[in-house]
Amino acid sequence: MTDMHMENLGNPDEFVAGGADWEDIVTAARQRADDTIVVNMGPQHPSTHGVLRLVLELDGETVIGARPAIGFLHSGIEKTTEFRSWTQACVLLTRTSYVAGMHNEAVYSLAVDKLLGITAEMPARANALRVLMMEVNRIASHLTAVGACGLELGATSVQEVCLRERERVLEFTEAVTGLRMNNAYIRPGGVAVDLPVNGVDLIRELVKQLRKNLPEVGQFTLENPIFKARLQGVGYMDLTQCMSLGMSGPVLRATGYPWDLRKTQPYCDYETYDFDVCTADTCDSYGRWVIRLNEMEESVKIIEQCAVKLEATAGQPYRIEDARLAATSDLSVAADGQGNSLAHVKHIMGDSMEGLIHHFKRNTQGFTVPPGQVYQTIESPSGELGCHVVSDGGARPYRVHMRDPGFNALQAVPMVCEGGMLSDAVVALGSLDTVMGGVDR
Amino acid sequence: MSETPDAAGALPVVPLPDVPTLIDSQEGTWGNTSPDVSGFGGLARRYDMPGLVTPPLEGWFAVVDQAISAKVPDVILARFVDRGELTLRVRPDLLPDLARVLRDDPYLRFEVCGSVSGVHYPAQAGSELHVVYHLLSITHNRRLRLEVAVPETNPHVPSVTPTWPMANWHERETYDMFGIIFDGHPGLSRILMPDDWVGWPQRKDYPLGGINVQFKGASTPSADNRRSYAR
């Protein structure tokens, strides 16, 4: 694209654009012995799940080379956290893999909890609220993955159903946290606000709705011959391939290996919930699709159990009860979506000078975390999400590294695309469920 | 680290370990150069990576420690057990041998190298740049952290990509962000930043690049230039 000619043909509204070396490129392509062409898919293609650039070498419609190029969404989130307080880092990190934002907050918060040494003291209600929001978020993320994959095949009704249900899920998320996405709800030491007064009713309503509507996606697709022809055998990765590339989540489970960190290395009391690990034995995009549909059903089961736990723990603390760590006030989500506590404002402005000082110190300086480093992993919708946190004993993280499953999974693009058709490359990429926000951070 | 003063009122001298563990040190109240009028300007504190232990270790940590020592002698420089996690500080030159043993030995079987990333410790003169490997053994359901320290002046670490192909992009990102060169990597190039970028963004001496926040008649320094209420 160097030396672009811009010729004005007399009329000020008309221009002719042409590459200066275009003739050379055409001549060089003609002189090559093979008939392969190199096509850039993206970085703004609807099928690349964000700003991913795929450099595809094509022989006719067959992909003989695929090289992903990333970094277009890199915004230095990890670096920026080093200049913000431990709590503020949540607000940044939730924006990494934004479709599954709740999981980013959770893995970071669990890591900081571990550094603080408060994991064992976390109130049961805080854990139940974390699990609730993670599973609600898992459904939202799977609906996005499933719907986008349907849309890429031209099955627009799949995407319509998925977006409709996802919107319901996000409405619930908004009622609890005040925001649809980028919530910063799960924080070190617990969660930001308690469940609203009618929260358990909202959960039951959501479960009822999801039970009724989620099977619709499967009815459209699972036995549809065209749909099966497009997904079965596409994006094949068996267990050996998955292990060599460190795959996790639905991609690994589609080989029949039941590796789910919620079961194998439980966190947030996941060991007390009754749910199944979904697997398939087809090693292909169809298997991953079926797993995502089944996992949403399992998540509904977990959400139901959360409702029981939250009913039993009503009125109990929803975050750690250490005044040095906890936020100063008990916020509730007001009509404008903002957190608010009039009682707290009255306390610090009218009653207690010490309360005002504490409020000021806690909200400007935050809290300190003893020196050390931890690595926490959780089962995010697309696989193992890791967070390496180093503290130097200060009020800010010394280093935060997010190990995003999508970053790792994109390395498999050549393996799942090469040798297949161009249209299958889109399906194979979609079945890896990568979100570029998490890949590039 | 005990900080109880003895009878004479002096703090006990803590012997420095052979392996540098210093994360950061601080002088004065604020830990930076802004005028300190608090009267505590003479304070000096150091913050070390906790958990340095000497063998024998406990539980499966001992199994891993002994299995490694038997197969690749002298590779382990130090062992840290902290918050239930085992960190092994290892020699960079023996890393490829160690990686192969960690993956293939039946007592170890760390099949997955989940994450490779860097940490920059400018306070550790001579070993400023650390590469951190997070390994997972699916067979034994264990996690292990390896740490390799190299100097800023010669930041070369052998690549583990021949053993763990999944480490390919993680090592590229670590090179991109920290300038650590992984010898033997099949295609070490920048991955997140543009190819022609100058500098290593995640190093501590690389500025965040914020701009001042303007208010009417005043301005607040950018996030990276504010006084740090560090500790």
Interface residues (C-beta under 8 A of the other chain):
Chain A: I70 G71 H74 G76 E78 K79 T80 E82 F83 R84 K114 L115 G117 M243 S244 L245 G246 W259 T264 Q265 T364 Q365 G366 T368 P370 P371 G372 Q373 V374 Y375 T377 E384 G386 H388 V390 D392 G393 G394 A395 R396 Y398 R399 H401 R403 F407 N408 L410 Q411 D440 R441
Chain B: I23 D24 Y47 D48 M49 P50 G51 D82 R83 G84 E85 T87 E111 V112 C113 G114 S115 S117 V119 H120 V132 H134 L136 I138 N141 R143 R145 W164 P165 M166 N168 W169 H170 E173 R190 I191 L192 M193 P194 P201 Q202 Y206 L208 G210 A223 D224 S228 Y229 A230 R231
